[in-house]
Amino acid sequence: MPDFNQRLYSWIHECQYLVILSSSTDEPDFAKVRFKELYWLVA
């Protein structure tokens, strides 16, 4: 898969964004759900 590295790179960036989002908002559950979606997308 030639695009795997690009997907992983994008995934890491979105995870960093979600960590910031979940630590600065009252909706950490949203970040958790999104994280699970991304995990299954990559896995």
Protein Blocks (a to p, Z undefined) as FASTA:
>chain_A
ZZlmmmmmmmmmmmmmmmmmmmmccblmlmmmmmmmmmmmmZZ
